[in-house]
Amino acid sequence: MTSQAVTKPDRAQSLDQDISRLRQQMDALKKHLMKEPSADILNEFDAVTEDILSEVFGSSSPLLDTYEYAELGEAAGLLNLTDEAPEGTNSQSQRETIRQRHRVLESAIADLESRRASLAKEAKKRKASGPSVADFMAHTVRAISLDATLREAGQSLKKWRIGSLLVQSGDDYIGSISETELTSEVVASGTDATTTTVKTCMREPLVTIETSDPIVEAVRLMKEKGTRHLAVTESGRIVGVVSVSDVIRYYSGVV
């Protein structure tokens, strides 16, 4: 059994989209301040906003928790924006809870804009040091279970017309297997490919390189580790693969 995972859109583009979505919610809140909405409209708005915050920051994000406090008019103290007021004062009115929601979204957007600025800085740095691994990597990750047979691995390599597969155990990638290992194990050693599993001859641990590393670092690492394929990571998460053919493509000037 093989699997494949396709990376999400470019991080900068994704961040821009998230910022835009949250700004639209902020604009809607400004209108609600001018004309107080019904409870049903506000509840529907909150559900959409919570979904966005959960998707962007994660379901356990403090920002999501703070937004839920804002719905109750209790977020001001958490954000250190106003003094805590006794119950029954204006801070408990619907208008004040809307303001608190607005402040939470401002904090969320500020967080995303900070990340966006960091990405721009990284991109500028990469441009100064030459092409990076991200510019030439394959963005599709193809993998096979460690319990699959060598025959299945060979069939997958042929099907996808690639030289290697990542080896997967559950949700984790733990190694790799290439045409080289298959040739050595099956042809040279006479192993039965129909009964022998991938885990018996896979290469581990997985050799990785970051998307932001220069392409020349991929060359150095391939030579040092004696491999023709590297798993590419971004903030510790595998997002693609770079092979010796990708490196050759760069040095041949073929984009």
C-alpha positions in Angstrom: 0.0 0.0 0.0 1.4 3.4 -0.9 0.3 6.8 0.1 1.0 10.3 -1.0 0.7 13.7 0.6 0.6 17.0 -1.2 1.9 20.1 0.6 -0.4 23.0 1.3 -0.2 26.2 -0.8 2.9 28.4 -0.5 3.2 29.5 3.2 3.3 33.2 2.3 0.1 32.9 0.1 -1.6 30.9 2.9 -0.8 33.5 5.5 -2.1 36.3 3.2 -5.3 34.4 2.8 -5.7 33.9 6.5 -5.0 37.5 7.2 -7.6 38.5 4.6 -10.2 36.2 6.2 -9.7 37.6 9.6 -9.8 41.2 8.3 -13.2 40.4 6.8 -14.4 39.3 10.2 -13.1 42.5 11.7 -14.9 44.6 9.2 -18.1 42.7 10.0 -17.6 43.4 13.7 -17.3 47.2 13.0 -20.7 47.1 11.3 -22.1 45.2 14.3 -20.8 48.0 16.5 -22.8 50.6 14.5 -26.0 48.5 14.5 -26.3 45.9 17.2 -27.1 42.5 15.6 -29.6 40.0 16.9 -28.4 37.1 19.0 -28.8 34.7 16.1 -26.7 36.7 13.8 -24.0 37.1 16.4 -24.0 33.4 17.2 -23.6 32.6 13.5 -20.8 35.1 13.2 -19.0 33.6 16.3 -19.3 30.1 14.9 -17.6 31.1 11.6 -14.9 33.1 13.4 -14.2 30.2 15.8 -13.8 27.8 12.9 -11.3 30.2 11.2 -9.3 30.6 14.4 -9.3 26.9 15.0 -8.2 26.2 11.4 -5.4 28.8 11.4 -4.1 28.5 15.0 -5.2 25.1 16.1 -8.1 24.0 18.3 -6.0 24.4 21.5 -4.8 27.9 20.7 -5.1 30.5 23.5 -6.5 32.9 20.9 -9.5 30.7 20.4 -10.0 30.5 24.2 -9.7 34.2 24.5 -12.2 34.8 21.7 -14.7 32.5 23.6 -14.1 34.6 26.7 -14.8 37.7 24.6 -18.2 36.4 23.7 -19.0 36.5 27.4 -17.4 39.9 27.9 -14.5 38.4 30.0 -11.6 38.8 27.6 -10.5 42.3 28.5 -8.6 41.1 31.6 -6.9 38.3 29.7 -5.7 40.7 27.0 -4.7 43.4 29.6 -6.5 46.0 27.6 -8.9 47.4 30.2 -9.5 47.2 33.9 -11.8 44.5 35.1 -15.2 46.0 35.7 -18.0 44.8 38.0 -20.8 42.8 36.5 -23.7 44.9 35.3 -21.5 47.8 34.0 -21.1 48.7 30.3 -18.2 46.3 29.9 -20.8 43.5 30.0 -23.0 45.0 27.3 -23.2 43.4 23.9 -21.3 46.4 22.5 -18.4 45.8 24.8 -18.3 42.1 24.0 -18.1 43.0 20.3 -15.2 45.3 21.0 -13.5 42.5 22.9 -14.0 40.2 19.9 -12.5 42.9 17.7 -9.4 43.1 19.9 -8.9 39.3 19.8 -9.0 39.4 16.0 -6.5 42.3 16.1 -4.1 40.1 18.1 -4.6 37.2 15.8 -3.8 39.3 12.7 -0.8 40.8 14.4 0.5 37.3 15.0 0.0 36.3 11.4 1.6 39.5 10.1 4.6 38.9 12.2 4.9 35.4 10.7 4.5 36.9 7.2 7.3 39.4 7.9 9.6 36.6 9.0 8.9 34.7 5.8 9.7 37.8 3.7 12.9 38.1 5.6 13.8 34.5 5.0 13.0 34.8 1.3 15.3 37.8 1.1 18.1 35.9 2.8 17.6 32.9 0.5 17.7 35.2 -2.6 21.0 36.6 -1.4 22.6 33.1 -0.9 21.3 31.6 -4.1 18.5 29.1 -5.0 17.2 27.1 -2.1 16.0 23.5 -1.8 12.4 24.7 -1.9 13.0 26.0 -5.5 13.7 22.6 -6.9 12.1 20.0 -4.6 9.2 17.8 -5.5 6.2 18.8 -3.5 4.5 15.4 -3.5 5.5 13.0 -0.8 5.1 9.3 -1.8 5.4 6.7 0.8 5.0 3.0 1.5 4.2 1.1 4.7 7.2 -0.6 6.4 5.1 -3.8 6.3 4.7 -3.8 2.5 6.6 -6.3 0.5 9.6 -5.4 -1.7 7.6 -6.4 -4.7 5.0 -3.8 -3.8 7.8 -1.2 -3.3 9.2 -2.0 -6.7 5.7 -1.7 -8.3 5.2 1.6 -6.7 8.5 3.0 -7.9 7.6 1.9 -11.4 4.1 3.3 -11.2 5.2 6.7 -10.0 8.4 6.7 -12.1 10.5 7.8 -9.1 13.7 6.5 -7.6 12.7 6.2 -3.9 9.9 6.0 -1.4 9.6 7.2 2.1 8.8 4.4 4.6 5.8 5.1 6.8 4.9 3.8 10.2 1.5 5.1 11.2 1.6 8.8 10.6 5.4 9.0 10.9 8.1 8.7 8.2 10.9 6.6 9.6 13.1 5.8 6.7 13.4 5.4 2.9 13.8 2.7 0.3 15.2 3.3 -3.2 15.9 1.4 -6.4 19.5 0.9 -5.1 18.3 -1.0 -1.9 15.9 -3.1 -3.9 18.5 -4.0 -6.5 21.0 -4.9 -3.8 18.5 -6.9 -1.8 16.5 -8.7 -4.5 18.9 -9.1 -7.4 22.3 -9.3 -5.7 21.2 -11.2 -2.6 18.4 -13.3 -4.1 15.8 -12.2 -1.5 12.2 -13.3 -2.2 10.5 -10.0 -3.1 7.0 -11.4 -2.6 7.5 -12.2 1.1 10.3 -9.9 2.3 9.0 -6.6 3.8 10.3 -3.1 3.3 11.5 -2.8 6.9 14.2 -5.5 6.3 16.2 -3.4 3.9 14.9 0.2 4.3 17.4 3.0 5.0 17.1 4.6 8.4 17.1 7.1 10.0 15.6 9.4 7.3 18.1 11.9 5.9 16.5 15.4 5.8 17.2 18.9 4.7 15.3 22.1 5.3 13.4 24.0 2.5 15.4 27.1 3.3 18.8 25.5 2.9 20.7 26.3 -0.3 20.8 23.8 -3.1 24.5 23.4 -2.6 23.8 22.0 0.9 21.8 19.3 -0.7 24.7 18.3 -2.8 27.0 18.2 0.2 24.6 16.2 2.3 23.9 13.6 -0.5 27.7 13.1 -0.8 28.2 12.9 2.9 25.4 10.4 3.5 25.8 8.4 0.3 22.2 8.9 -0.9 20.5 10.3 -4.0 17.4 11.4 -2.2 16.6 13.7 0.7 13.4 14.2 2.6 12.6 18.0 2.8 11.3 19.5 6.0 9.8 22.8 6.9 9.7 23.6 10.6 10.3 19.9 11.4 7.4 18.6 9.1 8.2 16.7 5.9 6.8 18.6 3.0 8.6 17.1 -0.1 11.6 15.3 -1.5 14.7 16.5 -3.4 16.7 14.1 -5.5 20.0 14.1 -7.4 18.0 14.6 -10.6 16.6 17.9 -9.1 20.1 19.0 -8.3 21.3 18.2 -11.8 18.3 20.1 -13.2 19.6 23.2 -11.3 23.2 22.9 -12.4 22.1 22.2 -16.0 20.2 25.5 -16.0 16.9 23.8 -16.7 14.1 25.3 -14.7 
